[in-house]
Amino acid sequence: MLERCIQQAGGSYLFCDTDSMCIVGSAKGGEVPCVGGSQTLDGKEAIRVLSFDEVKSIANRFNRLNPYDSECVKDILKIEDVNFTDSDPSKPPRQLFGYAIAAKRYALYAEIKNDISVVKASGHGLGYLFAPKKNKRSEKSDGETEADDEVPVWVVEAWEWLIRRELKLKGKSPTWLSLPAMMRMTMTSPNVMRHNRPDWLAPFNFFLFPLISDLGGYPPGLDRTTFNFIVPFEPDRRKWKTLEGVNLWDEQIYRIAMRSDGKRNTVVPESLRIILAQYLRHPEAKSLAPDGTACVSSTHGLLGRTSIVAGEIVSVGKETDRHWEQGEDPSLLEFKLKEYRKAVKMVVAELSDRRRWKKAGVRKLIRKSRLSQKAVYAIINGEPVRRATLDTFRRAIVG
């Protein structure tokens, strides 16, 4: 309904969410350059900008649907406080500018002379990372961070750095850009890491999971399928670049290095600088480019509706595994949505099972299962096999 109201007024929006929409507006309205727009400005494609009064009028229309006491719930569609001077609704509206990468990846900023100041930033797509700097409130030894509804300080700094680069504005880079990207996780259950768990990781303790670079970050002969590297929790970010940890697959000790040094006992994680560069190039998969093609990392302009053609309908469950309920559990890295498919003749073994079976050795698997070498290799390599063959193998190995 809100989108239709904006369309009828001839306007557009920067991004939207389930219950909100960022309308492109200014004090007097007008046009703003935008690839794919239906208007023109100085010979270039543009979109129409609604005036603040037009935006307010649209918001007011929704109050006709207000089923609540207006003294308790004044507005059904509220104009956010951030749109007013000093974020105070009693003061005049102020002009904000926005930068949006995808539906939930955006930042709003104000222009102050020849500088900018980020006033609202989205943490979507960055929240899985452990903060590379302490937040405003004191950080406890157990790694406690800010409340869920508070955007971390480092996310605001990240957005300001990205926008300054795009606008070619000078500014001081965040001090944490060269740090390795880390995820914080919790040893939440005795069933997690039953094998090869290091002595320093006790149940319900925190640990860090570095994001290893796919470009030469893994030790020789190893990759993400055989390398699950964790390090002890360390709140002192200055020590992150030299932490030692363990590969849970072979129990070998490795050390973090921010550059490849040719040694077999070092790993190279992605820096936060690289993570942010990748974040900026995130394509909006739910929309089409202005020319009607699929969005890519370099797409910009007014996006369009995309259509989905269902090639197959598969029932999926809304249930989630325990690790999603308990928080930062390491097993979420292998989370797979439950699918309810029709029985098929050929099946593929789960990745977690294949990893566990590989540790036992092919010869032992052949001996216990009494299957051919070809069948065993197919199972542990993730190739399709008959359901009866996989069931036979699983019963022989698992019992």
N, C-alpha and C positions, 0 to 999 in steps of 0.2 A: 504493500500500500504506500509506504513512504517513497519507494523508488518511483512508483507511478506518479506521485505528486511532484517529485522533482522533474520527471520527464515532461509532465504537462506544463511546468513552469519554464521549460527549455533549458534546465540546468543539468549538472552532472555531479558526480561524487568521486572522492579520492580513493576511499576504501569503505568497506562495511563489515559488520559482524552480525551475529544472530539478532541482536536487539538494538543496533545502533548504525548510524551512517554518517560519514564525514562529508558534508556538502561543501562544494567549492563556492565560496562566497566572499564578498568584500562590502565595504560600506555603501558604495553606490552601484555595484554591479559592473558589467562590461564584458570584456573578452580577455582570455589568457591563451597564449600559444600552446597548442597541444596537437601532436601528430595524430591524425585520424579524426579530428574534430570537424563538425559540419559548418562552423563559422570561419571567418577569415580575419586576420589582423596583420596589417602591414604585408599583405600578400602571402601570409603563411596560414596553415591550418590552425584553427583555434576552437575553443569551447566557450559557451556562454557562462558568465559568472553571475550567480544570483546576488541580489543585494541582501544586506542583513535583515531588512524589513520583510523581504520575500521569504527568507529562511524562517523568521519568527512567525510569519503567517502560516507556513506549512506546519510548524510545531503546534500552533494554536488549533489547527483543524482537528488534531487528534484528541484535544480535550473534550470534544463532543462525545467521545467514546468513553470518557472517564467514568467508571462505575463506582468510584470511591468518593468519600467526603472530600471536597476540594480543599478544605482546611487542613486535612491530613496528607493528601496526595495532590499537590498543586498541578503538576504536569504529568501527562502520560508519556509525552516525548519531550524530555528535558534538554535544553541547550546547556551543555556542560560548562561548569564554572571556569574552565581553562580559557574559554573564549572571551572572558572579561578582563579588564585591567587588574593586575595583581591577583587574578583568579577569584575576584570578588564580584558576585552578581549584582551588587548595589552600585558598581562603577560602570563606566561606559564600555562598550565592546571594543576589543582590540583586534588588529589584523594578525592572523597567524598564517604560517606557511607550512606545507607538509611535504614529506618525502616518503613514498610508499614503494616497497619492493614487491609485496604480495598482500593477500587479503588481511593477514594479521601481523605483517611486518612493516611497521611504519613509525614515524616520529613527527611531532609537531614542534615548530620552532618559531621564535620571534626574531625579527631583524632590529638590531639596535645600532644605528649609524651604519658603519661598515662591518659590523660583526653580527653574529647570531647567538642565540641562547636556546637550547632545547628545553621545552616546557612540559612535554609529555612524550614518553618513549615506550614502545612495545618490547617486551622481553621474549615474545614468542620466537622459538627457534634458537634461543640463546640460554633459556632457563635450565637446560640440562647440564650446563657447565658450572663447575664450582667457581665462585667469585674469585678473581685474581687479586682482589684487594679487599681489605676489611671494609665493612659497611659502616654507616653512620653510628649505629649503636655498637657497643662493645661486642666483640665476637668471643664466645666462650671456647674453652679448650676442646669441647666435643664437636666443634664446627658449626654451632648454631648460627643461623643467618637471620636476615630480616623476615618480617611477616610475609605471607604469600601474596598479599595485595599491595605490597610495596616494591616498586621497581628498584633493583639494586643500583647503587651508585655507578658501578662499572658499566652497566648497560647504557645508562645515560651518556657516559663518557665515550663509549663505543659509537653510539649514534652521532654524537657531535663530531667525532673524528671522521666518520664516514661522510657526513654531509659536508664538512669543510673540504674534504678531498674532492667531492663532486662539484662544489661551487668554486673550487680553486681559491679558497680562503686560507690565510696563514693561521697557524695555531699550534700550540704545543701538543705533541703526541702523548697519549697515555703512557705512563712508565711501565705498564704491565704488558705491552704489546708483544714483547719478545719471550714472555713466559710460555711454558708448555700448556696446552689445553688439557684440563683435567675434569673428570667427572667424580663426584663424591658418592660413595656407596656405603651400604651398611651390611654387616654380617648379621642378618635378621633371623636366620633359622639354622638349626643343626643339620638340616637336610641339604643346605647349600654348601658347596665345596666340601663334600664328604671326602674327596680324594685330593691329595697334594695341598691341603690347606697349610700355610706357613704357621709356625709356632706363635708368631707375633700377632696373628689375627684371631682374637677371641670372639665368641658369639656376642652380637650386638655392638661390636666395635666399628668405627668408621675406617675406611681405607680409600685410596685414590686410584682411579683408573685412567691412565694417560691415553690420549687418542693418538695412536701410532700412525705416522705418515705412510701412505701406500707407495710413495716414491723413495724407495731406499731406506725406509725407517725400520724395517725388520732385520734381524740378524740373518746372515747368509743361510739359505736353505729353509727359512721359516716364513710363514705368512699368517694372515688373520685366522686361518682355519686351524693352525697348530700353535698359535701364540696368543695367550691370554695373560697379559702382563699387568700386575698390580703392585702398588707401592704403599708403605705405611702412611697413614694420615699425617700430614704435616701442615699446620696452620701458618708457618713462616714461609711465605711465598718465595723469599730469597733463596731458599734451599731446594726449590722444585727442580732446577736445572741439573742437579747432581744427585738426585735421589736414587737409591738402589731398591730393587724389588725382585719379584719372582715370577717366572712363567709357570702358570698352574699346570701346564701340560707336561713339562719335563722336570719341574722343580729346580731349574737352573737359575742362578742369580745373574741379573743384568743391571746395567747402570744407564741412566738417562744421559743423553748428550744431544745438544741442540743442533749439532752438525755431525755428519757421518765422519768418523775417524778411522774407518777401516778395521776396527777391532770387532771381534766376534761377540763380545760381552756387552755391547752398547746398543741402545735403541734410540731412535730419533722420533719424538712426537711432533705433531703439528703445533706450530706456534699460534697464539691467539691472533696474530696479524694475518696468518693464512686463513684461519677460520672465519674472520670477518670479511676477508676478500671473497671467500666462497659464499658467505651469507649475502653479500651484495649482489652476487650473480644468480641468486635463486630464481628460477623461472616460475611464473604463476601458471600452474598446470590446469587450473579451473577455468581459464579464460583463453580467448584467442587474441592474437596480435591484431593491430589495426588493419592489416591486409588480409585477415581471415585465416592466416596460417597458425600453427601451434606456437605458443610462446617459447622463447629460448632465453638464455642468460642475458642477451643484449637487447631484448625487446623493450620498447618504451612507447608511450603514447596512450591513447584511449583504447582500452581493451574491449573486446566484445564477448557475447555469449558463446559458449561452446556446447556442442551436442554430444551426448553419449549414446553409442549404439551397443546394446548388450549382446555380446557374443555367446555368453553362457550365464545362466542364473544359478548361483550357489547359495544355499542357506548358511548363514553364519550365526554364531552364538554371541550374545551380549556378555556372557560370563567372561571373567578375566582370572588369571592365575593369582595365587596368594601374594606373589611378589609385588603386584600392582597395588594391592590393598595396603601392604606394609611399607611401601615407600621405595627408597633407593636400594633395591635388592639386586645383586649381580645377575640373577637369572633373567631379569628383564631384558638383558642384551640379546637373549635368544627367544624373546617372546614371539609367539605365533598365534594368530587369531584362529579360534576353533572353527573349522569348516565341517558342514554336514553334507558330504557328497554321496552320490549313489555309489554302490559297490562297483569297483572296476577290477578287471583281471590283473592289470599291472599296477604296482605300487612302488613307492620310494621310501626308504627308511628315514626316520627323523634324523636331523643333523646331530642333535645331542647324543642320540644312540650310536651313530656312526663314529663319532669322536671317541666315545667310551670303548667301543669294540676294537677300534684301531690299536688302542694301547695294549690289548692282549696279544697282538701279533697274528698274522695271517695263518701261520702253520697251526697254531693252537685252535683258531677258529675252525679251520678245515677239519681238524681231528675231532673236535667236540660236536660239530654240526653234521659231519659225514656228508657234506655237500662238496661239489667239485670246486676246484680252485677258481674257475671262471665265475661261478655263482657267488662265491664269497667275496671276490674282488668287486663284482657288480653291486653287491649289497653295501659294502663299506665305502664305495666310491659314489654312492648316490644315484646309481643307474636303475631304471625300472626293472623289476623282477615280478614274477607271479606272486600273488598274495599267499598262496599255499607255501611257496618257497621261503618267503620272509617269515611266515608263521612258524615253519619248521626250524628255521635258523634261530629265531628268537626264543623258542621253547628250549632248544638245546643249550643256548648260551646263558639265558637268564634263569632257566629252570622252572 
